[in-house]
Amino acid sequence: MKRIPLIAVMSFSMFANAALAQRSAAKPGGEAQDSLPTVEAQLKVLNEKLGLSAKQQAKVRPILQQLHDATENVMQDQSLSREQRLAKVRPQRQMADKKMRAILSDEQRKKLDQYEQGPHGEMHGTLSGTPKPPAQ
């Protein structure tokens, strides 16, 4: 008799997982796309952390847009595993970081170094290799 509740719970769990998977698959890029921060959100974070001037913001925005577009394209490729997606996006992030550092002052580069040492999911979304931070 104790097996019937266990079987019922396991069956419900399987159907719930299947339903969630179908809902994610129905969206282009699945769940990860929903968590990809916008260029404006990334620029806002960088501005708050580094104190970018208006001129610097104008130069950083296209760098972030290019990174965002490349990341979005990789995330839409459902044939890739999460690790493969990370491997494809990582060089794009490194290139964007290098371009942005050329725009920053020495003090801003130090602040960026400190910021990059800690978790910063607000810049990468769920493709960062860490779970998405809870919404506030």
N, CA, C and O atoms as CSV, one atom per row, in Angstrom:
chain,resi,resn,atom,element,x,y,z
A,1,MET,N,N,0.802,-1.201,0.000
A,1,MET,CA,C,0.000,0.000,0.000
A,1,MET,C,C,0.845,1.265,0.000
A,1,MET,O,O,0.430,2.291,-0.539
A,2,LYS,N,N,2.024,1.198,0.600
A,2,LYS,CA,C,2.872,2.376,0.672
A,2,LYS,C,C,3.441,2.737,-0.704
A,2,LYS,O,O,3.872,3.872,-0.910
A,3,ARG,N,N,3.450,1.814,-1.622
A,3,ARG,CA,C,4.008,2.062,-2.949
A,3,ARG,C,C,3.095,2.944,-3.797
A,3,ARG,O,O,3.582,3.691,-4.646
A,4,ILE,N,N,1.808,2.872,-3.589
A,4,ILE,CA,C,0.867,3.633,-4.429
A,4,ILE,C,C,1.110,5.140,-4.307
A,4,ILE,O,O,1.190,5.806,-5.339
A,5,PRO,N,N,1.231,5.718,-3.097
A,5,PRO,CA,C,1.517,7.158,-3.026
A,5,PRO,C,C,2.868,7.503,-3.658
A,5,PRO,O,O,3.004,8.539,-4.309
A,6,LEU,N,N,3.849,6.647,-3.469
A,6,LEU,CA,C,5.167,6.897,-4.044
A,6,LEU,C,C,5.102,6.893,-5.574
A,6,LEU,O,O,5.691,7.757,-6.224
A,7,ILE,N,N,4.397,5.938,-6.137
A,7,ILE,CA,C,4.242,5.862,-7.594
A,7,ILE,C,C,3.482,7.086,-8.101
A,7,ILE,O,O,3.829,7.642,-9.143
A,8,ALA,N,N,2.463,7.505,-7.381
A,8,ALA,CA,C,1.688,8.679,-7.785
A,8,ALA,C,C,2.558,9.926,-7.790
A,8,ALA,O,O,2.489,10.726,-8.723
A,9,VAL,N,N,3.377,10.100,-6.757
A,9,VAL,CA,C,4.267,11.269,-6.674
A,9,VAL,C,C,5.289,11.227,-7.804
A,9,VAL,O,O,5.547,12.250,-8.439
A,10,MET,N,N,5.868,10.075,-8.061
A,10,MET,CA,C,6.866,9.952,-9.130
A,10,MET,C,C,6.235,10.232,-10.497
A,10,MET,O,O,6.844,10.890,-11.341
A,11,SER,N,N,5.028,9.738,-10.711
A,11,SER,CA,C,4.343,9.976,-11.987
A,11,SER,C,C,4.057,11.457,-12.173
A,11,SER,O,O,4.283,12.012,-13.248
A,12,PHE,N,N,3.560,12.089,-11.122
A,12,PHE,CA,C,3.276,13.522,-11.199
A,12,PHE,C,C,4.544,14.300,-11.499
A,12,PHE,O,O,4.531,15.230,-12.305
A,13,SER,N,N,5.641,13.922,-10.852
A,13,SER,CA,C,6.922,14.593,-11.064
A,13,SER,C,C,7.382,14.466,-12.515
A,13,SER,O,O,7.872,15.430,-13.103
A,14,MET,N,N,7.224,13.282,-13.083
A,14,MET,CA,C,7.635,13.067,-14.476
A,14,MET,C,C,6.808,13.926,-15.427
A,14,MET,O,O,7.355,14.533,-16.348
A,15,PHE,N,N,5.497,13.981,-15.210
A,15,PHE,CA,C,4.635,14.775,-16.078
A,15,PHE,C,C,4.896,16.268,-15.917
A,15,PHE,O,O,4.845,17.015,-16.895
A,16,ALA,N,N,5.175,16.707,-14.699
A,16,ALA,CA,C,5.465,18.121,-14.463
A,16,ALA,C,C,6.758,18.520,-15.168
A,16,ALA,O,O,6.831,19.588,-15.775
A,17,ASN,N,N,7.780,17.664,-15.090
A,17,ASN,CA,C,9.040,17.949,-15.776
A,17,ASN,C,C,8.853,17.999,-17.288
A,17,ASN,O,O,9.421,18.860,-17.960
A,18,ALA,N,N,8.064,17.083,-17.816
A,18,ALA,CA,C,7.811,17.063,-19.260
A,18,ALA,C,C,7.078,18.327,-19.692
A,18,ALA,O,O,7.381,18.894,-20.742
A,19,ALA,N,N,6.117,18.767,-18.889
A,19,ALA,CA,C,5.365,19.981,-19.229
A,19,ALA,C,C,6.270,21.205,-19.208
A,19,ALA,O,O,6.173,22.067,-20.082
A,20,LEU,N,N,7.147,21.285,-18.219
A,20,LEU,CA,C,8.087,22.412,-18.160
A,20,LEU,C,C,9.051,22.391,-19.340
A,20,LEU,O,O,9.366,23.437,-19.908
A,21,ALA,N,N,9.510,21.224,-19.701
A,21,ALA,CA,C,10.427,21.112,-20.838
A,21,ALA,C,C,9.746,21.552,-22.128
A,21,ALA,O,O,10.357,22.237,-22.948
A,22,GLN,N,N,8.490,21.164,-22.312
A,22,GLN,CA,C,7.764,21.578,-23.521
A,22,GLN,C,C,7.580,23.084,-23.544
A,22,GLN,O,O,7.709,23.699,-24.603
A,23,ARG,N,N,7.280,23.699,-22.393
A,23,ARG,CA,C,7.077,25.143,-22.347
A,23,ARG,C,C,8.373,25.874,-22.680
A,23,ARG,O,O,8.349,26.875,-23.396
A,24,SER,N,N,9.507,25.388,-22.169
A,24,SER,CA,C,10.799,26.006,-22.462
A,24,SER,C,C,11.148,25.842,-23.931
A,24,SER,O,O,11.672,26.763,-24.556
A,25,ALA,N,N,10.855,24.659,-24.488
A,25,ALA,CA,C,11.181,24.405,-25.893
A,25,ALA,C,C,10.321,25.250,-26.824
A,25,ALA,O,O,10.732,25.547,-27.946
A,26,ALA,N,N,9.146,25.633,-26.377
A,26,ALA,CA,C,8.258,26.431,-27.223
A,26,ALA,C,C,8.773,27.846,-27.416
A,26,ALA,O,O,8.458,28.495,-28.414
A,27,LYS,N,N,9.568,28.329,-26.460
A,27,LYS,CA,C,10.138,29.672,-26.573
A,27,LYS,C,C,11.431,29.577,-27.361
A,27,LYS,O,O,12.192,28.628,-27.170
A,28,PRO,N,N,11.707,30.539,-28.247
A,28,PRO,CA,C,12.985,30.513,-28.949
A,28,PRO,C,C,14.114,30.674,-27.938
A,28,PRO,O,O,14.130,31.639,-27.174
A,29,GLY,N,N,15.041,29.749,-27.930
A,29,GLY,CA,C,16.168,29.835,-27.023
A,29,GLY,C,C,15.880,29.246,-25.657
A,29,GLY,O,O,16.793,29.152,-24.837
A,30,GLY,N,N,14.653,28.848,-25.380
A,30,GLY,CA,C,14.308,28.231,-24.114
A,30,GLY,C,C,14.411,29.193,-22.954
A,30,GLY,O,O,14.349,30.409,-23.137
A,31,GLU,N,N,14.569,28.653,-21.763
A,31,GLU,CA,C,14.587,29.434,-20.538
A,31,GLU,C,C,15.766,30.393,-20.474
A,31,GLU,O,O,15.623,31.508,-19.971
A,32,ALA,N,N,16.914,29.988,-20.969
A,32,ALA,CA,C,18.111,30.810,-20.850
A,32,ALA,C,C,17.950,32.158,-21.533
A,32,ALA,O,O,18.484,33.160,-21.059
A,33,GLN,N,N,17.221,32.194,-22.642
A,33,GLN,CA,C,17.054,33.452,-23.351
A,33,GLN,C,C,16.331,34.482,-22.481
A,33,GLN,O,O,16.641,35.672,-22.535
A,34,ASP,N,N,15.373,34.022,-21.685
A,34,ASP,CA,C,14.626,34.919,-20.827
A,34,ASP,C,C,15.520,35.617,-19.819
A,34,ASP,O,O,15.192,36.713,-19.365
A,35,SER,N,N,16.637,35.012,-19.459
A,35,SER,CA,C,17.488,35.581,-18.436
A,35,SER,C,C,18.668,36.371,-18.993
A,35,SER,O,O,19.475,36.888,-18.220
A,36,LEU,N,N,18.785,36.472,-20.293
A,36,LEU,CA,C,19.870,37.239,-20.884
A,36,LEU,C,C,19.607,38.722,-20.649
A,36,LEU,O,O,18.621,39.259,-21.154
A,37,PRO,N,N,20.475,39.394,-19.889
A,37,PRO,CA,C,20.235,40.811,-19.599
A,37,PRO,C,C,20.297,41.659,-20.862
A,37,PRO,O,O,21.022,41.340,-21.805
A,38,THR,N,N,19.541,42.724,-20.868
A,38,THR,CA,C,19.561,43.636,-22.006
A,38,THR,C,C,20.850,44.447,-21.998
A,38,THR,O,O,21.550,44.518,-20.988
A,39,VAL,N,N,21.145,45.046,-23.119
A,39,VAL,CA,C,22.319,45.902,-23.227
A,39,VAL,C,C,22.193,47.072,-22.254
A,39,VAL,O,O,23.161,47.452,-21.597
A,40,GLU,N,N,20.999,47.634,-22.171
A,40,GLU,CA,C,20.785,48.772,-21.265
A,40,GLU,C,C,20.987,48.374,-19.808
A,40,GLU,O,O,21.538,49.147,-19.025
A,41,ALA,N,N,20.545,47.173,-19.438
A,41,ALA,CA,C,20.730,46.697,-18.066
A,41,ALA,C,C,22.221,46.495,-17.767
A,41,ALA,O,O,22.693,46.843,-16.685
A,42,GLN,N,N,22.947,45.938,-18.718
A,42,GLN,CA,C,24.387,45.741,-18.533
A,42,GLN,C,C,25.104,47.087,-18.436
A,42,GLN,O,O,25.988,47.269,-17.599
A,43,LEU,N,N,24.720,48.017,-19.288
A,43,LEU,CA,C,25.332,49.348,-19.272
A,43,LEU,C,C,25.053,50.047,-17.948
A,43,LEU,O,O,25.921,50.730,-17.404
A,44,LYS,N,N,23.860,49.878,-17.440
A,44,LYS,CA,C,23.493,50.483,-16.155
A,44,LYS,C,C,24.371,49.934,-15.032
A,44,LYS,O,O,24.854,50.695,-14.193
A,45,VAL,N,N,24.578,48.620,-15.012
A,45,VAL,CA,C,25.422,48.002,-13.990
A,45,VAL,C,C,26.847,48.529,-14.094
A,45,VAL,O,O,27.454,48.904,-13.090
A,46,LEU,N,N,27.373,48.553,-15.306
A,46,LEU,CA,C,28.743,49.053,-15.486
A,46,LEU,C,C,28.861,50.510,-15.071
A,46,LEU,O,O,29.854,50.908,-14.462
A,47,ASN,N,N,27.860,51.295,-15.397
A,47,ASN,CA,C,27.880,52.700,-15.013
A,47,ASN,C,C,27.871,52.849,-13.493
A,47,ASN,O,O,28.599,53.675,-12.943
A,48,GLU,N,N,27.048,52.053,-12.819
A,48,GLU,CA,C,26.978,52.101,-11.351
A,48,GLU,C,C,28.299,51.659,-10.722
A,48,GLU,O,O,28.747,52.252,-9.741
A,49,LYS,N,N,28.914,50.636,-11.273
A,49,LYS,CA,C,30.145,50.080,-10.688
A,49,LYS,C,C,31.383,50.901,-11.031
A,49,LYS,O,O,32.302,51.017,-10.221
A,50,LEU,N,N,31.402,51.475,-12.243
A,50,LEU,CA,C,32.625,52.118,-12.729
A,50,LEU,C,C,32.527,53.632,-12.859
A,50,LEU,O,O,33.552,54.301,-12.984
A,51,GLY,N,N,31.331,54.180,-12.832
A,51,GLY,CA,C,31.167,55.627,-13.018
A,51,GLY,C,C,31.575,56.070,-14.415
A,51,GLY,O,O,32.432,56.940,-14.569
A,52,LEU,N,N,30.971,55.480,-15.420
A,52,LEU,CA,C,31.299,55.811,-16.809
A,52,LEU,C,C,30.830,57.211,-17.168
A,52,LEU,O,O,29.767,57.653,-16.733
A,53,SER,N,N,31.623,57.895,-17.955
A,53,SER,CA,C,31.203,59.185,-18.491
A,53,SER,C,C,30.229,58.940,-19.641
A,53,SER,O,O,30.098,57.812,-20.117
A,54,ALA,N,N,29.551,59.988,-20.084
A,54,ALA,CA,C,28.620,59.856,-21.214
A,54,ALA,C,C,29.367,59.384,-22.465
A,54,ALA,O,O,28.854,58.570,-23.233
A,55,LYS,N,N,30.565,59.897,-22.657
A,55,LYS,CA,C,31.374,59.517,-23.819
A,55,LYS,C,C,31.759,58.026,-23.745
A,55,LYS,O,O,31.724,57.316,-24.750
A,56,GLN,N,N,32.125,57.572,-22.545
A,56,GLN,CA,C,32.467,56.166,-22.374
A,56,GLN,C,C,31.246,55.279,-22.596
A,56,GLN,O,O,31.348,54.219,-23.212
A,57,GLN,N,N,30.095,55.712,-22.093
A,57,GLN,CA,C,28.867,54.931,-22.292
A,57,GLN,C,C,28.563,54.777,-23.778
A,57,GLN,O,O,28.159,53.704,-24.227
A,58,ALA,N,N,28.756,55.839,-24.531
A,58,ALA,CA,C,28.497,55.792,-25.974
A,58,ALA,C,C,29.442,54.818,-26.679
A,58,ALA,O,O,29.072,54.217,-27.688
A,59,LYS,N,N,30.657,54.658,-26.153
A,59,LYS,CA,C,31.617,53.730,-26.749
A,59,LYS,C,C,31.393,52.288,-26.284
A,59,LYS,O,O,31.643,51.341,-27.030
A,60,VAL,N,N,30.922,52.133,-25.049
A,60,VAL,CA,C,30.713,50.797,-24.489
A,60,VAL,C,C,29.439,50.155,-25.031
A,60,VAL,O,O,29.391,48.941,-25.225
A,61,ARG,N,N,28.418,50.953,-25.275
A,61,ARG,CA,C,27.123,50.417,-25.729
A,61,ARG,C,C,27.257,49.503,-26.959
A,61,ARG,O,O,26.716,48.398,-26.935
A,62,PRO,N,N,27.963,49.918,-28.046
A,62,PRO,CA,C,28.062,49.009,-29.208
A,62,PRO,C,C,28.849,47.726,-28.899
A,62,PRO,O,O,28.592,46.680,-29.495
A,63,ILE,N,N,29.794,47.809,-27.978
A,63,ILE,CA,C,30.546,46.611,-27.574
A,63,ILE,C,C,29.596,45.636,-26.884
A,63,ILE,O,O,29.599,44.439,-27.172
A,64,LEU,N,N,28.790,46.162,-25.975
A,64,LEU,CA,C,27.815,45.325,-25.279
A,64,LEU,C,C,26.761,44.775,-26.236
A,64,LEU,O,O,26.321,43.634,-26.093
A,65,GLN,N,N,26.359,45.584,-27.204
A,65,GLN,CA,C,25.355,45.129,-28.185
A,65,GLN,C,C,25.898,43.974,-29.010
A,65,GLN,O,O,25.194,42.994,-29.257
A,66,GLN,N,N,27.134,44.087,-29.432
A,66,GLN,CA,C,27.756,43.011,-30.212
A,66,GLN,C,C,27.854,41.737,-29.373
A,66,GLN,O,O,27.567,40.647,-29.866
A,67,LEU,N,N,28.258,41.869,-28.108
A,67,LEU,CA,C,28.333,40.716,-27.217
A,67,LEU,C,C,26.950,40.117,-26.983
A,67,LEU,O,O,26.787,38.897,-26.993
A,68,HIS,N,N,25.966,40.966,-26.775
A,68,HIS,CA,C,24.592,40.508,-26.549
A,68,HIS,C,C,24.084,39.722,-27.760
A,68,HIS,O,O,23.519,38.639,-27.605
A,69,ASP,N,N,24.283,40.261,-28.953
A,69,ASP,CA,C,23.823,39.595,-30.178
A,69,ASP,C,C,24.512,38.236,-30.367
A,69,ASP,O,O,23.865,37.246,-30.707
A,70,ALA,N,N,25.827,38.203,-30.142
A,70,ALA,CA,C,26.566,36.946,-30.289
A,70,ALA,C,C,26.095,35.921,-29.262
A,70,ALA,O,O,25.941,34.743,-29.582
A,71,THR,N,N,25.866,36.369,-28.026
A,71,THR,CA,C,25.405,35.473,-26.967
A,71,THR,C,C,24.017,34.940,-27.285
A,71,THR,O,O,23.743,33.754,-27.105
A,72,GLU,N,N,23.155,35.807,-27.753
A,72,GLU,CA,C,21.794,35.402,-28.107
A,72,GLU,C,C,21.811,34.337,-29.209
A,72,GLU,O,O,21.057,33.365,-29.147
A,73,ASN,N,N,22.666,34.519,-30.209
A,73,ASN,CA,C,22.772,33.535,-31.295
A,73,ASN,C,C,23.220,32.177,-30.771
A,73,ASN,O,O,22.687,31.145,-31.181
A,74,VAL,N,N,24.189,32.172,-29.875
A,74,VAL,CA,C,24.680,30.918,-29.311
A,74,VAL,C,C,23.596,30.260,-28.469
A,74,VAL,O,O,23.419,29.043,-28.526
A,75,MET,N,N,22.875,31.048,-27.695
A,75,MET,CA,C,21.846,30.498,-26.818
A,75,MET,C,C,20.686,29.892,-27.603
A,75,MET,O,O,20.011,28.991,-27.105
A,76,GLN,N,N,20.447,30.368,-28.808
A,76,GLN,CA,C,19.363,29.845,-29.630
A,76,GLN,C,C,19.715,28.518,-30.280
A,76,GLN,O,O,18.828,27.829,-30.784
A,77,ASP,N,N,20.981,28.144,-30.282
A,77,ASP,CA,C,21.411,26.887,-30.884
A,77,ASP,C,C,21.130,25.754,-29.902
A,77,ASP,O,O,21.941,25.471,-29.021
A,78,GLN,N,N,19.977,25.109,-30.060
A,78,GLN,CA,C,19.545,24.058,-29.149
A,78,GLN,C,C,20.364,22.775,-29.279
A,78,GLN,O,O,20.240,21.879,-28.445
A,79,SER,N,N,21.196,22.678,-30.311
A,79,SER,CA,C,22.001,21.472,-30.483
A,79,SER,C,C,23.214,21.471,-29.552
A,79,SER,O,O,23.870,20.441,-29.400
A,80,LEU,N,N,23.521,22.614,-28.926
A,80,LEU,CA,C,24.681,22.719,-28.052
A,80,LEU,C,C,24.307,22.454,-26.604
A,80,LEU,O,O,23.219,22.816,-26.155
A,81,SER,N,N,25.216,21.821,-25.881
A,81,SER,CA,C,25.021,21.638,-24.443
A,81,SER,C,C,25.337,22.965,-23.747
A,81,SER,O,O,25.867,23.887,-24.366
A,82,ARG,N,N,25.013,23.052,-22.479
A,82,ARG,CA,C,25.296,24.267,-21.698
A,82,ARG,C,C,26.800,24.567,-21.706
A,82,ARG,O,O,27.206,25.721,-21.846
A,83,GLU,N,N,27.615,23.530,-21.556
A,83,GLU,CA,C,29.063,23.704,-21.543
A,83,GLU,C,C,29.575,24.193,-22.897
A,83,GLU,O,O,30.470,25.036,-22.965
A,84,GLN,N,N,29.002,23.658,-23.967
A,84,GLN,CA,C,29.400,24.097,-25.307
A,84,GLN,C,C,29.017,25.555,-25.533
A,84,GLN,O,O,29.768,26.312,-26.148
A,85,ARG,N,N,27.848,25.944,-25.035
A,85,ARG,CA,C,27.427,27.343,-25.158
A,85,ARG,C,C,28.395,28.254,-24.414
A,85,ARG,O,O,28.809,29.291,-24.932
A,86,LEU,N,N,28.751,27.857,-23.200
A,86,LEU,CA,C,29.699,28.653,-22.424
A,86,LEU,C,C,31.032,28.774,-23.164
A,86,LEU,O,O,31.633,29.847,-23.208
A,87,ALA,N,N,31.483,27.664,-23.743
A,87,ALA,CA,C,32.756,27.669,-24.468
A,87,ALA,C,C,32.717,28.597,-25.683
A,87,ALA,O,O,33.720,29.223,-26.024
A,88,LYS,N,N,31.555,28.683,-26.335
A,88,LYS,CA,C,31.436,29.561,-27.497
A,88,LYS,C,C,31.316,31.034,-27.103
A,88,LYS,O,O,31.786,31.915,-27.822
A,89,VAL,N,N,30.692,31.292,-25.971
A,89,VAL,CA,C,30.464,32.677,-25.545
A,89,VAL,C,C,31.698,33.266,-24.865
A,89,VAL,O,O,31.945,34.468,-24.961
A,90,ARG,N,N,32.470,32.427,-24.180
A,90,ARG,CA,C,33.618,32.907,-23.409
A,90,ARG,C,C,34.575,33.776,-24.240
A,90,ARG,O,O,34.950,34.851,-23.772
A,91,PRO,N,N,34.986,33.367,-25.443
A,91,PRO,CA,C,35.890,34.229,-26.229
A,91,PRO,C,C,35.245,35.578,-26.586
A,91,PRO,O,O,35.926,36.600,-26.659
A,92,GLN,N,N,33.929,35.565,-26.806
A,92,GLN,CA,C,33.222,36.814,-27.107
A,92,GLN,C,C,33.274,37.754,-25.900
A,92,GLN,O,O,33.483,38.958,-26.049
A,93,ARG,N,N,33.084,37.194,-24.717
A,93,ARG,CA,C,33.160,37.990,-23.488
A,93,ARG,C,C,34.556,38.557,-23.279
A,93,ARG,O,O,34.719,39.716,-22.897
A,94,GLN,N,N,35.562,37.725,-23.535
A,94,GLN,CA,C,36.943,38.173,-23.363
A,94,GLN,C,C,37.280,39.303,-24.326
A,94,GLN,O,O,37.960,40.259,-23.952
A,95,MET,N,N,36.807,39.197,-25.559
A,95,MET,CA,C,37.054,40.244,-26.544
A,95,MET,C,C,36.356,41.545,-26.130
A,95,MET,O,O,36.934,42.626,-26.235
A,96,ALA,N,N,35.119,41.432,-25.663
A,96,ALA,CA,C,34.377,42.615,-25.214
A,96,ALA,C,C,35.071,43.247,-24.016
A,96,ALA,O,O,35.162,44.471,-23.929
A,97,ASP,N,N,35.557,42.432,-23.101
A,97,ASP,CA,C,36.264,42.934,-21.924
A,97,ASP,C,C,37.520,43.710,-22.340
A,97,ASP,O,O,37.813,44.779,-21.804
A,98,LYS,N,N,38.242,43.158,-23.291
A,98,LYS,CA,C,39.472,43.810,-23.776
A,98,LYS,C,C,39.155,45.160,-24.433
A,98,LYS,O,O,39.853,46.147,-24.206
A,99,LYS,N,N,38.096,45.190,-25.249
A,99,LYS,CA,C,37.707,46.444,-25.909
A,99,LYS,C,C,37.266,47.490,-24.889
A,99,LYS,O,O,37.608,48.666,-25.011
A,100,MET,N,N,36.501,47.054,-23.874
A,100,MET,CA,C,36.030,48.001,-22.867
A,100,MET,C,C,37.183,48.542,-22.029
A,100,MET,O,O,37.212,49.729,-21.703
A,101,ARG,N,N,38.120,47.685,-21.685
A,101,ARG,CA,C,39.257,48.121,-20.875
A,101,ARG,C,C,40.068,49.208,-21.577
A,101,ARG,O,O,40.662,50.063,-20.920
A,102,ALA,N,N,40.094,49.176,-22.892
A,102,ALA,CA,C,40.815,50.208,-23.641
A,102,ALA,C,C,40.153,51.575,-23.491
A,102,ALA,O,O,40.805,52.602,-23.680
A,103,ILE,N,N,38.891,51.596,-23.160
A,103,ILE,CA,C,38.122,52.831,-23.013
A,103,ILE,C,C,38.220,53.384,-21.585
A,103,ILE,O,O,38.057,54.585,-21.370
A,104,LEU,N,N,38.483,52.512,-20.619
A,104,LEU,CA,C,38.443,52.881,-19.211
A,104,LEU,C,C,39.733,53.539,-18.719
A,104,LEU,O,O,40.809,53.355,-19.289
A,105,SER,N,N,39.586,54.310,-17.646
A,105,SER,CA,C,40.752,54.887,-16.971
A,105,SER,C,C,41.382,53.806,-16.097
A,105,SER,O,O,40.785,52.749,-15.891
A,106,ASP,N,N,42.585,54.065,-15.582
A,106,ASP,CA,C,43.251,53.098,-14.709
A,106,ASP,C,C,42.400,52.784,-13.478
A,106,ASP,O,O,42.301,51.628,-13.068
A,107,GLU,N,N,41.797,53.800,-12.900
A,107,GLU,CA,C,40.964,53.616,-11.714
A,107,GLU,C,C,39.741,52.752,-12.038
A,107,GLU,O,O,39.369,51.876,-11.257
A,108,GLN,N,N,39.125,53.004,-13.187
A,108,GLN,CA,C,37.963,52.213,-13.602
A,108,GLN,C,C,38.352,50.768,-13.888
A,108,GLN,O,O,37.576,49.855,-13.604
A,109,ARG,N,N,39.547,50.543,-14.447
A,109,ARG,CA,C,40.011,49.172,-14.698
A,109,ARG,C,C,40.179,48.417,-13.384
A,109,ARG,O,O,39.851,47.233,-13.296
A,110,LYS,N,N,40.692,49.107,-12.358
A,110,LYS,CA,C,40.840,48.479,-11.042
A,110,LYS,C,C,39.470,48.106,-10.472
A,110,LYS,O,O,39.295,47.023,-9.914
A,111,LYS,N,N,38.505,49.011,-10.619
A,111,LYS,CA,C,37.144,48.732,-10.152
A,111,LYS,C,C,36.552,47.549,-10.917
A,111,LYS,O,O,35.866,46.710,-10.332
A,112,LEU,N,N,36.816,47.482,-12.222
A,112,LEU,CA,C,36.319,46.377,-13.037
A,112,LEU,C,C,36.957,45.059,-12.601
A,112,LEU,O,O,36.285,44.030,-12.530
A,113,ASP,N,N,38.258,45.100,-12.311
A,113,ASP,CA,C,38.943,43.899,-11.816
A,113,ASP,C,C,38.274,43.393,-10.539
A,113,ASP,O,O,38.031,42.195,-10.394
A,114,GLN,N,N,37.979,44.302,-9.620
A,114,GLN,CA,C,37.328,43.918,-8.362
A,114,GLN,C,C,35.939,43.352,-8.627
A,114,GLN,O,O,35.557,42.336,-8.046
A,115,TYR,N,N,35.194,44.002,-9.494
A,115,TYR,CA,C,33.841,43.556,-9.814
A,115,TYR,C,C,33.861,42.169,-10.443
A,115,TYR,O,O,33.021,41.329,-10.117
A,116,GLU,N,N,34.798,41.923,-11.329
A,116,GLU,CA,C,34.869,40.637,-12.026
A,116,GLU,C,C,35.313,39.494,-11.119
A,116,GLU,O,O,35.114,38.329,-11.462
A,117,GLN,N,N,35.914,39.804,-9.961
A,117,GLN,CA,C,36.345,38.764,-9.028
A,117,GLN,C,C,35.158,38.073,-8.359
A,117,GLN,O,O,35.222,36.884,-8.044
A,118,GLY,N,N,34.086,38.814,-8.147
A,118,GLY,CA,C,32.920,38.252,-7.483
A,118,GLY,C,C,31.898,37.763,-8.491
A,118,GLY,O,O,32.087,37.899,-9.699
A,119,PRO,N,N,30.812,37.192,-7.984
A,119,PRO,CA,C,29.738,36.760,-8.888
A,119,PRO,C,C,29.054,37.978,-9.503
A,119,PRO,O,O,28.809,38.969,-8.815
A,120,HIS,N,N,28.752,37.907,-10.770
A,120,HIS,CA,C,28.097,39.027,-11.448
A,120,HIS,C,C,27.127,38.507,-12.502
A,120,HIS,O,O,27.253,38.793,-13.692
A,121,GLY,N,N,26.158,37.738,-12.025
A,121,GLY,CA,C,25.140,37.158,-12.891
A,121,GLY,C,C,24.283,38.194,-13.583
A,121,GLY,O,O,23.703,37.917,-14.633
A,122,GLU,N,N,24.191,39.399,-13.006
A,122,GLU,CA,C,23.395,40.454,-13.639
A,122,GLU,C,C,23.974,40.882,-14.985
A,122,GLU,O,O,23.302,41.553,-15.769
A,123,MET,N,N,25.215,40.496,-15.251
A,123,MET,CA,C,25.831,40.811,-16.538
A,123,MET,C,C,25.717,39.655,-17.531
A,123,MET,O,O,25.761,39.872,-18.741
A,124,HIS,N,N,25.571,38.422,-17.023
A,124,HIS,CA,C,25.613,37.263,-17.919
A,124,HIS,C,C,24.342,36.434,-17.938
A,124,HIS,O,O,24.177,35.604,-18.833
A,125,GLY,N,N,23.464,36.619,-17.014
A,125,GLY,CA,C,22.264,35.791,-16.981
A,125,GLY,C,C,22.594,34.367,-16.621
A,125,GLY,O,O,23.581,34.129,-15.925
A,126,THR,N,N,21.811,33.414,-17.066
A,126,THR,CA,C,22.007,32.013,-16.686
A,126,THR,C,C,23.100,31.334,-17.490
A,126,THR,O,O,23.426,30.179,-17.217
A,127,LEU,N,N,23.662,31.997,-18.448
A,127,LEU,CA,C,24.739,31.383,-19.223
A,127,LEU,C,C,26.085,31.581,-18.539
A,127,LEU,O,O,27.115,31.182,-19.084
A,128,SER,N,N,26.096,32.183,-17.368
A,128,SER,CA,C,27.347,32.486,-16.679
A,128,SER,C,C,27.998,31.274,-16.055
A,128,SER,O,O,29.155,31.348,-15.641
A,129,GLY,N,N,27.288,30.150,-15.974
A,129,GLY,CA,C,27.830,28.986,-15.309
A,129,GLY,C,C,27.390,28.927,-13.851
A,129,GLY,O,O,27.699,27.962,-13.152
A,130,THR,N,N,26.673,29.948,-13.385
A,130,THR,CA,C,26.140,29.975,-12.032
A,130,THR,C,C,24.636,30.189,-12.133
A,130,THR,O,O,24.153,30.703,-13.142
A,131,PRO,N,N,23.897,29.808,-11.113
A,131,PRO,CA,C,22.451,29.997,-11.169
A,131,PRO,C,C,22.078,31.465,-11.240
A,131,PRO,O,O,22.816,32.336,-10.779
A,132,LYS,N,N,20.933,31.718,-11.818
A,132,LYS,CA,C,20.411,33.081,-11.923
A,132,LYS,C,C,20.077,33.594,-10.530
A,132,LYS,O,O,19.435,32.881,-9.759
A,133,PRO,N,N,20.500,34.833,-10.176
A,133,PRO,CA,C,20.174,35.351,-8.861
A,133,PRO,C,C,18.668,35.563,-8.730
A,133,PRO,O,O,17.990,35.846,-9.718
A,134,PRO,N,N,18.136,35.423,-7.492
A,134,PRO,CA,C,16.700,35.587,-7.314
A,134,PRO,C,C,16.259,37.009,-7.624
A,134,PRO,O,O,16.995,37.967,-7.389
A,135,ALA,N,N,15.041,37.135,-8.158
A,135,ALA,CA,C,14.492,38.460,-8.491
A,135,ALA,C,C,14.171,39.197,-7.211
A,135,ALA,O,O,13.731,38.607,-6.225
A,136,GLN,N,N,14.401,40.501,-7.244
A,136,GLN,CA,C,14.131,41.317,-6.062
A,136,GLN,C,C,12.955,42.196,-6.259
A,136,GLN,O,O,12.591,42.950,-5.357
